[in-house]
């Protein structure tokens, strides 16, 4: 058993197929994964004391969208030292700019990256922006 701490990642996506696929890919790479199909579910976990190292957030979701989730993290000081990375099919310039204006650490367009590439990009973002 190593004493290397597994990075904890909360993945928020209301598409069950994608959520399961990303959960599996991150798990294979040694992450401790908490999948959430609703942003509200993730907020409940955070408010209950779960501390994630990384939030991987879809934008288009039912009830609370990803932009609102990230705004809530910021406004309620729930982000801490966590990395926030958007993973969305919204790749328009306005969407990316809106996401980046929320002080996120990265923006990945789903359509332009395979699940394995998403894991690699998240790892790269975290490595390049060590807190």
C-alpha positions as a Markdown table, in Angstrom:
| # | Residue | x | y | z |
|---|---|---|---|---|
| 1 | Unk | 0.0 | 0.0 | 0.0 |
| 2 | Unk | 1.4 | 3.4 | -1.0 |
| 3 | Unk | 0.9 | 6.5 | 1.0 |
| 4 | Unk | 0.2 | 8.5 | -2.2 |
| 5 | Unk | -3.2 | 10.1 | -1.8 |
| 6 | Unk | -5.7 | 9.4 | -4.5 |
| 7 | Unk | -7.1 | 12.5 | -6.1 |
| 8 | Unk | -10.8 | 12.9 | -5.4 |
| 9 | Unk | -12.9 | 14.0 | -8.4 |
| 10 | Unk | -16.6 | 14.8 | -8.5 |
| 11 | Unk | -18.0 | 14.3 | -12.0 |
| 12 | Unk | -21.3 | 16.0 | -12.7 |
| 13 | Unk | -23.1 | 15.0 | -15.8 |
| 14 | Unk | -26.8 | 14.1 | -16.3 |
| 15 | Unk | -26.0 | 11.7 | -19.2 |
| 16 | Unk | -25.8 | 8.4 | -17.4 |
| 17 | Unk | -23.8 | 6.7 | -20.2 |
| 18 | Unk | -21.2 | 9.5 | -20.2 |
| 19 | Unk | -21.1 | 9.7 | -16.4 |
| 20 | Unk | -20.5 | 5.9 | -16.2 |
| 21 | Unk | -17.9 | 6.0 | -18.9 |
| 22 | Unk | -15.9 | 9.0 | -17.4 |
| 23 | Unk | -16.2 | 7.4 | -13.9 |
| 24 | Unk | -14.7 | 4.2 | -15.3 |
| 25 | Unk | -11.9 | 6.0 | -17.1 |
| 26 | Unk | -10.9 | 8.1 | -14.1 |
| 27 | Unk | -11.2 | 5.1 | -11.8 |
| 28 | Unk | -8.8 | 3.2 | -14.1 |
| 29 | Unk | -6.3 | 6.0 | -13.7 |
| 30 | Unk | -6.4 | 5.8 | -9.9 |
| 31 | Unk | -8.8 | 8.7 | -9.1 |
| 32 | Unk | -11.3 | 8.4 | -6.3 |
| 33 | Unk | -14.5 | 9.1 | -8.3 |
| 34 | Unk | -17.8 | 10.4 | -7.0 |
| 35 | Unk | -20.3 | 10.5 | -9.9 |
| 36 | Unk | -23.3 | 12.8 | -9.6 |
| 37 | Unk | -26.1 | 13.1 | -12.2 |
| 38 | Unk | -27.4 | 16.3 | -10.7 |
| 39 | Unk | -25.5 | 19.5 | -9.6 |
| 40 | Unk | -27.7 | 19.6 | -6.5 |
| 41 | Unk | -26.5 | 16.1 | -5.6 |
| 42 | Unk | -22.9 | 17.3 | -5.8 |
| 43 | Unk | -23.7 | 20.4 | -3.7 |
| 44 | Unk | -25.2 | 18.2 | -1.0 |
| 45 | Unk | -22.1 | 16.1 | -0.8 |
| 46 | Unk | -19.9 | 19.1 | -0.6 |
| 47 | Unk | -22.0 | 20.8 | 2.1 |
| 48 | Unk | -21.9 | 17.5 | 4.0 |
| 49 | Unk | -18.2 | 17.8 | 4.2 |
| 50 | Unk | -16.8 | 15.9 | 1.1 |
| 51 | Unk | -13.7 | 17.6 | -0.2 |
| 52 | Unk | -12.9 | 17.0 | -3.8 |
| 53 | Unk | -9.6 | 17.9 | -5.4 |
| 54 | Unk | -11.3 | 18.3 | -8.8 |
| 55 | Unk | -14.8 | 19.1 | -10.0 |
| 56 | Unk | -15.5 | 18.0 | -13.6 |
| 57 | Unk | -18.7 | 19.8 | -14.5 |
| 58 | Unk | -21.1 | 19.5 | -17.5 |
| 59 | Unk | -23.0 | 22.7 | -18.4 |
| 60 | Unk | -26.2 | 21.5 | -19.9 |
| 61 | Unk | -28.1 | 19.7 | -17.2 |
| 62 | Unk | -31.7 | 19.6 | -15.9 |
| 63 | Unk | -32.6 | 21.8 | -12.9 |
| 64 | Unk | -29.3 | 23.5 | -12.1 |
| 65 | Unk | -26.9 | 23.9 | -15.0 |
| 66 | Unk | -23.1 | 23.8 | -14.7 |
| 67 | Unk | -22.7 | 27.6 | -14.8 |
| 68 | Unk | -25.1 | 28.0 | -11.9 |
| 69 | Unk | -23.3 | 25.2 | -10.0 |
| 70 | Unk | -19.9 | 26.9 | -10.4 |
| 71 | Unk | -21.4 | 30.3 | -9.4 |
| 72 | Unk | -22.8 | 28.7 | -6.3 |
| 73 | Unk | -19.4 | 27.1 | -5.5 |
| 74 | Unk | -17.8 | 30.5 | -5.8 |
| 75 | Unk | -20.5 | 32.5 | -4.0 |
| 76 | Unk | -20.7 | 30.1 | -1.1 |
| 77 | Unk | -17.0 | 29.6 | -0.8 |
| 78 | Unk | -17.4 | 25.8 | -1.3 |
| 79 | Unk | -14.6 | 25.5 | -3.9 |
| 80 | Unk | -11.7 | 25.7 | -1.5 |
| 81 | Unk | -8.4 | 24.7 | -3.3 |
| 82 | Unk | -10.3 | 22.4 | -5.7 |
| 83 | Unk | -9.8 | 22.6 | -9.4 |
| 84 | Unk | -12.9 | 23.3 | -11.5 |
| 85 | Unk | -12.9 | 22.1 | -15.0 |
| 86 | Unk | -15.9 | 22.3 | -17.4 |
| 87 | Unk | -16.6 | 19.3 | -19.7 |
| 88 | Unk | -19.3 | 20.3 | -22.1 |
| 89 | Unk | -20.5 | 20.0 | -25.6 |
| 90 | Unk | -21.0 | 23.8 | -25.6 |
| 91 | Unk | -18.0 | 24.8 | -27.6 |
| 92 | Unk | -19.1 | 28.2 | -28.9 |
| 93 | Unk | -16.8 | 31.1 | -28.1 |
| 94 | Unk | -19.5 | 32.8 | -25.9 |
| 95 | Unk | -19.9 | 29.6 | -23.8 |
| 96 | Unk | -16.2 | 29.1 | -23.3 |
| 97 | Unk | -15.8 | 32.8 | -22.4 |
| 98 | Unk | -18.7 | 32.6 | -19.9 |
| 99 | Unk | -17.1 | 29.5 | -18.3 |
| 100 | Unk | -13.7 | 31.0 | -18.1 |
| 101 | Unk | -15.2 | 34.2 | -16.6 |
| 102 | Unk | -16.3 | 32.0 | -13.6 |
| 103 | Unk | -12.6 | 31.5 | -12.8 |
| 104 | Unk | -12.5 | 27.8 | -13.8 |
| 105 | Unk | -9.2 | 26.0 | -14.3 |
| 106 | Unk | -10.0 | 24.5 | -17.7 |
| 107 | Unk | -12.7 | 24.0 | -20.4 |
| 108 | Unk | -12.8 | 20.8 | -22.4 |
| 109 | Unk | -15.2 | 20.3 | -25.3 |
| 110 | Unk | -16.6 | 16.8 | -25.1 |
| 111 | Unk | -16.8 | 16.4 | -28.9 |
| 112 | Unk | -13.2 | 17.2 | -29.4 |
| 113 | Unk | -11.8 | 14.7 | -26.9 |
| 114 | Unk | -12.1 | 10.9 | -26.3 |
| 115 | Unk | -12.7 | 9.8 | -22.7 |
| 116 | Unk | -9.1 | 8.8 | -22.4 |
| 117 | Unk | -8.0 | 12.2 | -23.7 |
| 118 | Unk | -10.4 | 13.9 | -21.2 |
| 119 | Unk | -8.6 | 12.1 | -18.3 |
| 120 | Unk | -5.2 | 13.1 | -19.8 |
| 121 | Unk | -6.3 | 16.8 | -20.2 |
| 122 | Unk | -7.6 | 16.9 | -16.6 |
| 123 | Unk | -4.4 | 15.5 | -15.3 |
| 124 | Unk | -2.4 | 18.0 | -17.4 |
| 125 | Unk | -4.5 | 21.0 | -16.2 |
| 126 | Unk | -4.0 | 19.9 | -12.5 |
| 127 | Unk | -0.3 | 19.3 | -13.0 |
| 128 | Unk | 0.2 | 22.7 | -14.7 |
| 129 | Unk | -1.7 | 24.6 | -12.1 |
| 130 | Unk | -0.5 | 23.0 | -8.8 |
| 131 | Unk | -2.0 | 24.9 | -5.9 |
